Each structure stands twice: as C-alpha cells, then as structure tokens.
Amino acid sequence: MVPMDTISDLRFPGVQFYLSCWYRRKEFGLRSAIFFSAAALSGSFGGFLAAAIGKMNGIGGKPGWAWIVQSITKYVPKF
C-alpha cells in the first residue's frame, strides 16, 4: 500500500509537468506562479476553516464533522 504522503508529495511536480505540456515557456511561469500562490493561500485558510468547523459542534444538534459531510453531499453533486 502506498503511503498518503507519497501521493501528496507527487502532486506539485505532477501539476508542473501537466502545465508544461499545455503552455509555452513564456506562459508557463505565470501559470506556475498562480498554482503555487493558490496552494499557499488555501493552506493559510485551512486553519480558519478547521476552527470554524470545531465551533459548529452542537449547532443544529449535529457534531462538527457532520456539517462537512452535509455540505459535501449537498454541493458537490451540483458540479
């Protein structure tokens, strides 16, 4: 079985390779910068999201994790 860290570690080089297949060298730098900036920005908001979900424990008679499952099942199928 492959450890999850290995899959996660291969994501950034894989995305860079994928982007390099689609964009020219002049365009690749900007696309790569956007991807890395978005990854850093999403990582910085992860703690805020976890804290907000932790504070939702008991709202509506549900535990905090149930709000995650409910929002996934409600909004993901719409895509």
PyMOL Python script that loads the backbone (N, CA, C, O; Angstrom):
from pymol import cmd

cmd.read_pdbstr("""\
ATOM      1  N   MET A   1       0.837  -1.175   0.000  1.00  0.00           N
ATOM      2  CA  MET A   1       0.000   0.000   0.000  1.00  0.00           C
ATOM      3  C   MET A   1       0.891   1.252   0.000  1.00  0.00           C
ATOM      4  O   MET A   1       1.893   1.307   0.712  1.00  0.00           O
ATOM      5  N   VAL A   2       0.518   2.240  -0.797  1.00  0.00           N
ATOM      6  CA  VAL A   2       1.309   3.464  -0.929  1.00  0.00           C
ATOM      7  C   VAL A   2       0.904   4.449   0.165  1.00  0.00           C
ATOM      8  O   VAL A   2      -0.282   4.730   0.335  1.00  0.00           O
ATOM      9  N   PRO A   3       1.882   4.978   0.912  1.00  0.00           N
ATOM     10  CA  PRO A   3       1.535   5.971   1.946  1.00  0.00           C
ATOM     11  C   PRO A   3       0.943   7.239   1.323  1.00  0.00           C
ATOM     12  O   PRO A   3       1.306   7.627   0.212  1.00  0.00           O
ATOM     13  N   MET A   4       0.038   7.868   2.048  1.00  0.00           N
ATOM     14  CA  MET A   4      -0.637   9.060   1.536  1.00  0.00           C
ATOM     15  C   MET A   4       0.351  10.211   1.320  1.00  0.00           C
ATOM     16  O   MET A   4       0.149  11.033   0.425  1.00  0.00           O
ATOM     17  N   ASP A   5       1.399  10.281   2.115  1.00  0.00           N
ATOM     18  CA  ASP A   5       2.388  11.346   1.939  1.00  0.00           C
ATOM     19  C   ASP A   5       3.076  11.258   0.591  1.00  0.00           C
ATOM     20  O   ASP A   5       3.410  12.280  -0.007  1.00  0.00           O
ATOM     21  N   THR A   6       3.287  10.049   0.112  1.00  0.00           N
ATOM     22  CA  THR A   6       3.934   9.878  -1.186  1.00  0.00           C
ATOM     23  C   THR A   6       3.059  10.443  -2.297  1.00  0.00           C
ATOM     24  O   THR A   6       3.556  11.117  -3.199  1.00  0.00           O
ATOM     25  N   ILE A   7       1.788  10.177  -2.239  1.00  0.00           N
ATOM     26  CA  ILE A   7       0.869  10.701  -3.248  1.00  0.00           C
ATOM     27  C   ILE A   7       0.808  12.221  -3.158  1.00  0.00           C
ATOM     28  O   ILE A   7       0.797  12.907  -4.181  1.00  0.00           O
ATOM     29  N   SER A   8       0.769  12.744  -1.943  1.00  0.00           N
ATOM     30  CA  SER A   8       0.704  14.183  -1.754  1.00  0.00           C
ATOM     31  C   SER A   8       1.986  14.864  -2.226  1.00  0.00           C
ATOM     32  O   SER A   8       1.937  15.956  -2.793  1.00  0.00           O
ATOM     33  N   ASP A   9       3.119  14.232  -1.997  1.00  0.00           N
ATOM     34  CA  ASP A   9       4.393  14.819  -2.413  1.00  0.00           C
ATOM     35  C   ASP A   9       4.547  14.857  -3.923  1.00  0.00           C
ATOM     36  O   ASP A   9       5.280  15.698  -4.442  1.00  0.00           O
ATOM     37  N   LEU A  10       3.887  13.983  -4.627  1.00  0.00           N
ATOM     38  CA  LEU A  10       3.997  13.941  -6.088  1.00  0.00           C
ATOM     39  C   LEU A  10       3.036  14.893  -6.787  1.00  0.00           C
ATOM     40  O   LEU A  10       3.094  15.039  -8.008  1.00  0.00           O
ATOM     41  N   ARG A  11       2.160  15.538  -6.040  1.00  0.00           N
ATOM     42  CA  ARG A  11       1.169  16.404  -6.654  1.00  0.00           C
ATOM     43  C   ARG A  11       1.810  17.620  -7.335  1.00  0.00           C
ATOM     44  O   ARG A  11       1.480  17.921  -8.482  1.00  0.00           O
ATOM     45  N   PHE A  12       2.708  18.314  -6.657  1.00  0.00           N
ATOM     46  CA  PHE A  12       3.272  19.536  -7.225  1.00  0.00           C
ATOM     47  C   PHE A  12       4.135  19.274  -8.464  1.00  0.00           C
ATOM     48  O   PHE A  12       3.967  19.974  -9.462  1.00  0.00           O
ATOM     49  N   PRO A  13       5.039  18.308  -8.444  1.00  0.00           N
ATOM     50  CA  PRO A  13       5.770  18.037  -9.694  1.00  0.00           C
ATOM     51  C   PRO A  13       4.854  17.561 -10.814  1.00  0.00           C
ATOM     52  O   PRO A  13       5.083  17.872 -11.983  1.00  0.00           O
ATOM     53  N   GLY A  14       3.819  16.807 -10.459  1.00  0.00           N
ATOM     54  CA  GLY A  14       2.888  16.337 -11.481  1.00  0.00           C
ATOM     55  C   GLY A  14       2.128  17.477 -12.132  1.00  0.00           C
ATOM     56  O   GLY A  14       1.934  17.491 -13.348  1.00  0.00           O
ATOM     57  N   VAL A  15       1.698  18.432 -11.319  1.00  0.00           N
ATOM     58  CA  VAL A  15       0.983  19.591 -11.864  1.00  0.00           C
ATOM     59  C   VAL A  15       1.919  20.430 -12.723  1.00  0.00           C
ATOM     60  O   VAL A  15       1.511  20.942 -13.765  1.00  0.00           O
ATOM     61  N   GLN A  16       3.169  20.575 -12.298  1.00  0.00           N
ATOM     62  CA  GLN A  16       4.130  21.333 -13.099  1.00  0.00           C
ATOM     63  C   GLN A  16       4.357  20.670 -14.447  1.00  0.00           C
ATOM     64  O   GLN A  16       4.417  21.346 -15.475  1.00  0.00           O
ATOM     65  N   PHE A  17       4.483  19.363 -14.444  1.00  0.00           N
ATOM     66  CA  PHE A  17       4.643  18.648 -15.711  1.00  0.00           C
ATOM     67  C   PHE A  17       3.412  18.819 -16.591  1.00  0.00           C
ATOM     68  O   PHE A  17       3.528  19.061 -17.792  1.00  0.00           O
ATOM     69  N   TYR A  18       2.238  18.691 -15.989  1.00  0.00           N
ATOM     70  CA  TYR A  18       0.993  18.822 -16.744  1.00  0.00           C
ATOM     71  C   TYR A  18       0.866  20.219 -17.345  1.00  0.00           C
ATOM     72  O   TYR A  18       0.478  20.361 -18.505  1.00  0.00           O
ATOM     73  N   LEU A  19       1.187  21.243 -16.570  1.00  0.00           N
ATOM     74  CA  LEU A  19       1.126  22.602 -17.092  1.00  0.00           C
ATOM     75  C   LEU A  19       2.141  22.821 -18.209  1.00  0.00           C
ATOM     76  O   LEU A  19       1.864  23.539 -19.170  1.00  0.00           O
ATOM     77  N   SER A  20       3.318  22.202 -18.086  1.00  0.00           N
ATOM     78  CA  SER A  20       4.345  22.384 -19.115  1.00  0.00           C
ATOM     79  C   SER A  20       3.949  21.723 -20.429  1.00  0.00           C
ATOM     80  O   SER A  20       4.475  22.082 -21.482  1.00  0.00           O
ATOM     81  N   CYS A  21       3.043  20.776 -20.382  1.00  0.00           N
ATOM     82  CA  CYS A  21       2.571  20.145 -21.619  1.00  0.00           C
ATOM     83  C   CYS A  21       1.586  21.034 -22.367  1.00  0.00           C
ATOM     84  O   CYS A  21       1.425  20.890 -23.579  1.00  0.00           O
ATOM     85  N   TRP A  22       0.930  21.942 -21.670  1.00  0.00           N
ATOM     86  CA  TRP A  22      -0.114  22.746 -22.286  1.00  0.00           C
ATOM     87  C   TRP A  22       0.316  24.159 -22.637  1.00  0.00           C
ATOM     88  O   TRP A  22      -0.183  24.732 -23.606  1.00  0.00           O
ATOM     89  N   TYR A  23       1.226  24.727 -21.874  1.00  0.00           N
ATOM     90  CA  TYR A  23       1.582  26.129 -22.071  1.00  0.00           C
ATOM     91  C   TYR A  23       2.996  26.276 -22.617  1.00  0.00           C
ATOM     92  O   TYR A  23       3.870  25.444 -22.371  1.00  0.00           O
ATOM     93  N   ARG A  24       3.194  27.360 -23.366  1.00  0.00           N
ATOM     94  CA  ARG A  24       4.528  27.668 -23.854  1.00  0.00           C
ATOM     95  C   ARG A  24       5.386  28.163 -22.705  1.00  0.00           C
ATOM     96  O   ARG A  24       4.884  28.464 -21.622  1.00  0.00           O
ATOM     97  N   ARG A  25       6.676  28.245 -22.952  1.00  0.00           N
ATOM     98  CA  ARG A  25       7.614  28.635 -21.898  1.00  0.00           C
ATOM     99  C   ARG A  25       7.301  30.020 -21.349  1.00  0.00           C
ATOM    100  O   ARG A  25       7.439  30.246 -20.147  1.00  0.00           O
ATOM    101  N   LYS A  26       6.885  30.949 -22.201  1.00  0.00           N
ATOM    102  CA  LYS A  26       6.559  32.306 -21.731  1.00  0.00           C
ATOM    103  C   LYS A  26       5.317  32.310 -20.847  1.00  0.00           C
ATOM    104  O   LYS A  26       5.236  33.105 -19.911  1.00  0.00           O
ATOM    105  N   GLU A  27       4.367  31.455 -21.118  1.00  0.00           N
ATOM    106  CA  GLU A  27       3.128  31.398 -20.348  1.00  0.00           C
ATOM    107  C   GLU A  27       3.251  30.534 -19.090  1.00  0.00           C
ATOM    108  O   GLU A  27       2.509  30.721 -18.126  1.00  0.00           O
ATOM    109  N   PHE A  28       4.178  29.606 -19.109  1.00  0.00           N
ATOM    110  CA  PHE A  28       4.291  28.628 -18.031  1.00  0.00           C
ATOM    111  C   PHE A  28       4.636  29.264 -16.683  1.00  0.00           C
ATOM    112  O   PHE A  28       4.121  28.840 -15.649  1.00  0.00           O
ATOM    113  N   GLY A  29       5.492  30.265 -16.690  1.00  0.00           N
ATOM    114  CA  GLY A  29       5.892  30.904 -15.427  1.00  0.00           C
ATOM    115  C   GLY A  29       4.709  31.513 -14.684  1.00  0.00           C
ATOM    116  O   GLY A  29       4.582  31.346 -13.471  1.00  0.00           O
ATOM    117  N   LEU A  30       3.857  32.208 -15.397  1.00  0.00           N
ATOM    118  CA  LEU A  30       2.683  32.822 -14.776  1.00  0.00           C
ATOM    119  C   LEU A  30       1.719  31.761 -14.257  1.00  0.00           C
ATOM    120  O   LEU A  30       1.208  31.882 -13.144  1.00  0.00           O
ATOM    121  N   ARG A  31       1.465  30.725 -15.050  1.00  0.00           N
ATOM    122  CA  ARG A  31       0.548  29.667 -14.614  1.00  0.00           C
ATOM    123  C   ARG A  31       1.087  28.924 -13.395  1.00  0.00           C
ATOM    124  O   ARG A  31       0.335  28.561 -12.490  1.00  0.00           O
ATOM    125  N   SER A  32       2.387  28.706 -13.387  1.00  0.00           N
ATOM    126  CA  SER A  32       3.009  28.041 -12.244  1.00  0.00           C
ATOM    127  C   SER A  32       2.926  28.912 -10.997  1.00  0.00           C
ATOM    128  O   SER A  32       2.665  28.407  -9.906  1.00  0.00           O
ATOM    129  N   ALA A  33       3.143  30.200 -11.146  1.00  0.00           N
ATOM    130  CA  ALA A  33       3.052  31.121 -10.009  1.00  0.00           C
ATOM    131  C   ALA A  33       1.628  31.186  -9.459  1.00  0.00           C
ATOM    132  O   ALA A  33       1.435  31.252  -8.245  1.00  0.00           O
ATOM    133  N   ILE A  34       0.646  31.169 -10.334  1.00  0.00           N
ATOM    134  CA  ILE A  34      -0.750  31.169  -9.889  1.00  0.00           C
ATOM    135  C   ILE A  34      -1.061  29.903  -9.106  1.00  0.00           C
ATOM    136  O   ILE A  34      -1.727  29.956  -8.072  1.00  0.00           O
ATOM    137  N   PHE A  35      -0.578  28.757  -9.597  1.00  0.00           N
ATOM    138  CA  PHE A  35      -0.830  27.496  -8.900  1.00  0.00           C
ATOM    139  C   PHE A  35      -0.191  27.487  -7.515  1.00  0.00           C
ATOM    140  O   PHE A  35      -0.843  27.111  -6.541  1.00  0.00           O
ATOM    141  N   PHE A  36       1.075  27.895  -7.411  1.00  0.00           N
ATOM    142  CA  PHE A  36       1.746  27.886  -6.112  1.00  0.00           C
ATOM    143  C   PHE A  36       1.137  28.913  -5.164  1.00  0.00           C
ATOM    144  O   PHE A  36       1.052  28.663  -3.962  1.00  0.00           O
ATOM    145  N   SER A  37       0.718  30.052  -5.678  1.00  0.00           N
ATOM    146  CA  SER A  37       0.078  31.059  -4.826  1.00  0.00           C
ATOM    147  C   SER A  37      -1.265  30.563  -4.313  1.00  0.00           C
ATOM    148  O   SER A  37      -1.604  30.775  -3.149  1.00  0.00           O
ATOM    149  N   ALA A  38      -2.020  29.912  -5.167  1.00  0.00           N
ATOM    150  CA  ALA A  38      -3.305  29.371  -4.739  1.00  0.00           C
ATOM    151  C   ALA A  38      -3.117  28.275  -3.697  1.00  0.00           C
ATOM    152  O   ALA A  38      -3.916  28.165  -2.767  1.00  0.00           O
ATOM    153  N   ALA A  39      -2.073  27.465  -3.839  1.00  0.00           N
ATOM    154  CA  ALA A  39      -1.801  26.413  -2.856  1.00  0.00           C
ATOM    155  C   ALA A  39      -1.430  27.023  -1.508  1.00  0.00           C
ATOM    156  O   ALA A  39      -1.881  26.543  -0.467  1.00  0.00           O
ATOM    157  N   ALA A  40      -0.620  28.067  -1.517  1.00  0.00           N
ATOM    158  CA  ALA A  40      -0.245  28.721  -0.262  1.00  0.00           C
ATOM    159  C   ALA A  40      -1.441  29.420   0.374  1.00  0.00           C
ATOM    160  O   ALA A  40      -1.606  29.380   1.594  1.00  0.00           O
ATOM    161  N   LEU A  41      -2.262  30.048  -0.427  1.00  0.00           N
ATOM    162  CA  LEU A  41      -3.442  30.740   0.088  1.00  0.00           C
ATOM    163  C   LEU A  41      -4.446  29.761   0.678  1.00  0.00           C
ATOM    164  O   LEU A  41      -5.014  30.016   1.740  1.00  0.00           O
ATOM    165  N   SER A  42      -4.666  28.655   0.005  1.00  0.00           N
ATOM    166  CA  SER A  42      -5.606  27.664   0.550  1.00  0.00           C
ATOM    167  C   SER A  42      -5.068  27.029   1.825  1.00  0.00           C
ATOM    168  O   SER A  42      -5.842  26.696   2.723  1.00  0.00           O
ATOM    169  N   GLY A  43      -3.770  26.859   1.914  1.00  0.00           N
ATOM    170  CA  GLY A  43      -3.178  26.331   3.137  1.00  0.00           C
ATOM    171  C   GLY A  43      -3.296  27.281   4.309  1.00  0.00           C
ATOM    172  O   GLY A  43      -3.413  26.852   5.457  1.00  0.00           O
ATOM    173  N   SER A  44      -3.264  28.571   4.023  1.00  0.00           N
ATOM    174  CA  SER A  44      -3.374  29.535   5.121  1.00  0.00           C
ATOM    175  C   SER A  44      -4.801  29.644   5.647  1.00  0.00           C
ATOM    176  O   SER A  44      -5.001  30.026   6.800  1.00  0.00           O
ATOM    177  N   PHE A  45      -5.792  29.316   4.827  1.00  0.00           N
ATOM    178  CA  PHE A  45      -7.176  29.370   5.289  1.00  0.00           C
ATOM    179  C   PHE A  45      -7.665  28.050   5.874  1.00  0.00           C
ATOM    180  O   PHE A  45      -8.771  27.992   6.412  1.00  0.00           O
ATOM    181  N   GLY A  46      -6.875  27.000   5.781  1.00  0.00           N
ATOM    182  CA  GLY A  46      -7.268  25.704   6.315  1.00  0.00           C
ATOM    183  C   GLY A  46      -7.458  25.728   7.822  1.00  0.00           C
ATOM    184  O   GLY A  46      -8.379  25.098   8.341  1.00  0.00           O
ATOM    185  N   GLY A  47      -6.595  26.450   8.532  1.00  0.00           N
ATOM    186  CA  GLY A  47      -6.724  26.547   9.983  1.00  0.00           C
ATOM    187  C   GLY A  47      -7.980  27.282  10.405  1.00  0.00           C
ATOM    188  O   GLY A  47      -8.647  26.891  11.364  1.00  0.00           O
ATOM    189  N   PHE A  48      -8.302  28.349   9.687  1.00  0.00           N
ATOM    190  CA  PHE A  48      -9.534  29.090   9.991  1.00  0.00           C
ATOM    191  C   PHE A  48     -10.771  28.219   9.763  1.00  0.00           C
ATOM    192  O   PHE A  48     -11.713  28.243  10.555  1.00  0.00           O
ATOM    193  N   LEU A  49     -10.756  27.465   8.693  1.00  0.00           N
ATOM    194  CA  LEU A  49     -11.878  26.582   8.398  1.00  0.00           C
ATOM    195  C   LEU A  49     -12.014  25.498   9.464  1.00  0.00           C
ATOM    196  O   LEU A  49     -13.124  25.188   9.895  1.00  0.00           O
ATOM    197  N   ALA A  50     -10.896  24.924   9.887  1.00  0.00           N
ATOM    198  CA  ALA A  50     -10.946  23.892  10.929  1.00  0.00           C
ATOM    199  C   ALA A  50     -11.463  24.468  12.245  1.00  0.00           C
ATOM    200  O   ALA A  50     -12.231  23.811  12.948  1.00  0.00           O
ATOM    201  N   ALA A  51     -11.049  25.689  12.584  1.00  0.00           N
ATOM    202  CA  ALA A  51     -11.528  26.313  13.816  1.00  0.00           C
ATOM    203  C   ALA A  51     -13.030  26.598  13.733  1.00  0.00           C
ATOM    204  O   ALA A  51     -13.754  26.404  14.710  1.00  0.00           O
ATOM    205  N   ALA A  52     -13.492  27.053  12.579  1.00  0.00           N
ATOM    206  CA  ALA A  52     -14.923  27.334  12.419  1.00  0.00           C
ATOM    207  C   ALA A  52     -15.751  26.057  12.516  1.00  0.00           C
ATOM    208  O   ALA A  52     -16.823  26.057  13.120  1.00  0.00           O
ATOM    209  N   ILE A  53     -15.264  24.980  11.929  1.00  0.00           N
ATOM    210  CA  ILE A  53     -15.990  23.710  12.000  1.00  0.00           C
ATOM    211  C   ILE A  53     -15.990  23.189  13.432  1.00  0.00           C
ATOM    212  O   ILE A  53     -16.981  22.618  13.885  1.00  0.00           O
ATOM    213  N   GLY A  54     -14.887  23.383  14.144  1.00  0.00           N
ATOM    214  CA  GLY A  54     -14.835  22.962  15.539  1.00  0.00           C
ATOM    215  C   GLY A  54     -15.825  23.711  16.411  1.00  0.00           C
ATOM    216  O   GLY A  54     -16.375  23.145  17.355  1.00  0.00           O
ATOM    217  N   LYS A  55     -16.056  24.979  16.102  1.00  0.00           N
ATOM    218  CA  LYS A  55     -17.015  25.767  16.870  1.00  0.00           C
ATOM    219  C   LYS A  55     -18.461  25.439  16.498  1.00  0.00           C
ATOM    220  O   LYS A  55     -19.379  25.812  17.228  1.00  0.00           O
ATOM    221  N   MET A  56     -18.679  24.753  15.386  1.00  0.00           N
ATOM    222  CA  MET A  56     -20.035  24.382  14.979  1.00  0.00           C
ATOM    223  C   MET A  56     -20.525  23.134  15.689  1.00  0.00           C
ATOM    224  O   MET A  56     -21.649  22.690  15.453  1.00  0.00           O
ATOM    225  N   ASN A  57     -19.702  22.563  16.552  1.00  0.00           N
ATOM    226  CA  ASN A  57     -20.086  21.360  17.272  1.00  0.00           C
ATOM    227  C   ASN A  57     -21.302  21.646  18.148  1.00  0.00           C
ATOM    228  O   ASN A  57     -21.252  22.513  19.021  1.00  0.00           O
ATOM    229  N   GLY A  58     -22.380  20.929  17.918  1.00  0.00           N
ATOM    230  CA  GLY A  58     -23.592  21.100  18.705  1.00  0.00           C
ATOM    231  C   GLY A  58     -24.639  21.980  18.051  1.00  0.00           C
ATOM    232  O   GLY A  58     -25.783  21.998  18.505  1.00  0.00           O
ATOM    233  N   ILE A  59     -24.294  22.704  17.011  1.00  0.00           N
ATOM    234  CA  ILE A  59     -25.277  23.547  16.318  1.00  0.00           C
ATOM    235  C   ILE A  59     -26.204  22.644  15.519  1.00  0.00           C
ATOM    236  O   ILE A  59     -25.751  21.785  14.763  1.00  0.00           O
ATOM    237  N   GLY A  60     -27.476  22.841  15.689  1.00  0.00           N
ATOM    238  CA  GLY A  60     -28.461  22.022  14.993  1.00  0.00           C
ATOM    239  C   GLY A  60     -28.504  20.590  15.500  1.00  0.00           C
ATOM    240  O   GLY A  60     -29.065  19.713  14.843  1.00  0.00           O
ATOM    241  N   GLY A  61     -27.916  20.348  16.659  1.00  0.00           N
ATOM    242  CA  GLY A  61     -27.906  19.005  17.210  1.00  0.00           C
ATOM    243  C   GLY A  61     -26.957  18.052  16.510  1.00  0.00           C
ATOM    244  O   GLY A  61     -27.086  16.836  16.657  1.00  0.00           O
ATOM    245  N   LYS A  62     -25.997  18.583  15.744  1.00  0.00           N
ATOM    246  CA  LYS A  62     -25.058  17.752  14.997  1.00  0.00           C
ATOM    247  C   LYS A  62     -23.638  17.990  15.498  1.00  0.00           C
ATOM    248  O   LYS A  62     -23.315  19.083  15.963  1.00  0.00           O
ATOM    249  N   PRO A  63     -22.795  16.969  15.402  1.00  0.00           N
ATOM    250  CA  PRO A  63     -21.377  17.196  15.696  1.00  0.00           C
ATOM    251  C   PRO A  63     -20.730  18.006  14.565  1.00  0.00           C
ATOM    252  O   PRO A  63     -21.291  18.114  13.474  1.00  0.00           O
ATOM    253  N   GLY A  64     -19.551  18.571  14.833  1.00  0.00           N
ATOM    254  CA  GLY A  64     -18.896  19.421  13.844  1.00  0.00           C
ATOM    255  C   GLY A  64     -18.598  18.728  12.531  1.00  0.00           C
ATOM    256  O   GLY A  64     -18.768  19.323  11.467  1.00  0.00           O
ATOM    257  N   TRP A  65     -18.150  17.463  12.586  1.00  0.00           N
ATOM    258  CA  TRP A  65     -17.808  16.759  11.357  1.00  0.00           C
ATOM    259  C   TRP A  65     -19.025  16.517  10.483  1.00  0.00           C
ATOM    260  O   TRP A  65     -18.886  16.393   9.267  1.00  0.00           O
ATOM    261  N   ALA A  66     -20.211  16.446  11.065  1.00  0.00           N
ATOM    262  CA  ALA A  66     -21.416  16.186  10.269  1.00  0.00           C
ATOM    263  C   ALA A  66     -21.716  17.358   9.332  1.00  0.00           C
ATOM    264  O   ALA A  66     -22.322  17.166   8.278  1.00  0.00           O
ATOM    265  N   TRP A  67     -21.300  18.554   9.703  1.00  0.00           N
ATOM    266  CA  TRP A  67     -21.507  19.706   8.830  1.00  0.00           C
ATOM    267  C   TRP A  67     -20.664  19.584   7.559  1.00  0.00           C
ATOM    268  O   TRP A  67     -21.087  20.016   6.487  1.00  0.00           O
ATOM    269  N   ILE A  68     -19.481  19.000   7.680  1.00  0.00           N
ATOM    270  CA  ILE A  68     -18.636  18.793   6.497  1.00  0.00           C
ATOM    271  C   ILE A  68     -19.313  17.802   5.552  1.00  0.00           C
ATOM    272  O   ILE A  68     -19.417  18.051   4.351  1.00  0.00           O
ATOM    273  N   VAL A  69     -19.765  16.689   6.097  1.00  0.00           N
ATOM    274  CA  VAL A  69     -20.406  15.660   5.275  1.00  0.00           C
ATOM    275  C   VAL A  69     -21.672  16.210   4.621  1.00  0.00           C
ATOM    276  O   VAL A  69     -21.940  15.935   3.452  1.00  0.00           O
ATOM    277  N   GLN A  70     -22.440  16.978   5.370  1.00  0.00           N
ATOM    278  CA  GLN A  70     -23.677  17.528   4.822  1.00  0.00           C
ATOM    279  C   GLN A  70     -23.382  18.496   3.685  1.00  0.00           C
ATOM    280  O   GLN A  70     -24.069  18.465   2.664  1.00  0.00           O
ATOM    281  N   SER A  71     -22.390  19.345   3.835  1.00  0.00           N
ATOM    282  CA  SER A  71     -22.094  20.307   2.775  1.00  0.00           C
ATOM    283  C   SER A  71     -21.510  19.618   1.545  1.00  0.00           C
ATOM    284  O   SER A  71     -21.768  20.045   0.420  1.00  0.00           O
ATOM    285  N   ILE A  72     -20.726  18.556   1.743  1.00  0.00           N
ATOM    286  CA  ILE A  72     -20.193  17.824   0.591  1.00  0.00           C
ATOM    287  C   ILE A  72     -21.318  17.157  -0.187  1.00  0.00           C
ATOM    288  O   ILE A  72     -21.370  17.246  -1.414  1.00  0.00           O
ATOM    289  N   THR A  73     -22.217  16.490   0.527  1.00  0.00           N
ATOM    290  CA  THR A  73     -23.297  15.793  -0.163  1.00  0.00           C
ATOM    291  C   THR A  73     -24.303  16.761  -0.780  1.00  0.00           C
ATOM    292  O   THR A  73     -25.028  16.396  -1.706  1.00  0.00           O
ATOM    293  N   LYS A  74     -24.350  17.979  -0.277  1.00  0.00           N
ATOM    294  CA  LYS A  74     -25.303  18.951  -0.807  1.00  0.00           C
ATOM    295  C   LYS A  74     -24.764  19.691  -2.016  1.00  0.00           C
ATOM    296  O   LYS A  74     -25.500  19.905  -2.979  1.00  0.00           O
ATOM    297  N   TYR A  75     -23.474  20.096  -1.995  1.00  0.00           N
ATOM    298  CA  TYR A  75     -22.961  20.973  -3.032  1.00  0.00           C
ATOM    299  C   TYR A  75     -22.120  20.274  -4.088  1.00  0.00           C
ATOM    300  O   TYR A  75     -22.111  20.726  -5.233  1.00  0.00           O
ATOM    301  N   VAL A  76     -21.426  19.216  -3.770  1.00  0.00           N
ATOM    302  CA  VAL A  76     -20.562  18.560  -4.746  1.00  0.00           C
ATOM    303  C   VAL A  76     -21.345  17.949  -5.911  1.00  0.00           C
ATOM    304  O   VAL A  76     -20.899  18.081  -7.051  1.00  0.00           O
ATOM    305  N   PRO A  77     -22.483  17.291  -5.691  1.00  0.00           N
ATOM    306  CA  PRO A  77     -23.205  16.739  -6.851  1.00  0.00           C
ATOM    307  C   PRO A  77     -23.680  17.785  -7.857  1.00  0.00           C
ATOM    308  O   PRO A  77     -23.982  17.441  -9.000  1.00  0.00           O
ATOM    309  N   LYS A  78     -23.752  19.054  -7.455  1.00  0.00           N
ATOM    310  CA  LYS A  78     -24.195  20.107  -8.378  1.00  0.00           C
ATOM    311  C   LYS A  78     -23.134  20.429  -9.430  1.00  0.00           C
ATOM    312  O   LYS A  78     -23.451  21.020 -10.462  1.00  0.00           O
ATOM    313  N   PHE A  79     -21.880  20.049  -9.181  1.00  0.00           N
ATOM    314  CA  PHE A  79     -20.840  20.300 -10.163  1.00  0.00           C
ATOM    315  C   PHE A  79     -20.917  19.221 -11.203  1.00  0.00           C
ATOM    316  O   PHE A  79     -20.129  19.218 -12.150  1.00  0.00           O
TER     317      PHE A  79
END
""", "prot")
cmd.dss("prot")
cmd.show_as("cartoon", "prot")
cmd.util.cbc("prot")
cmd.orient("prot")
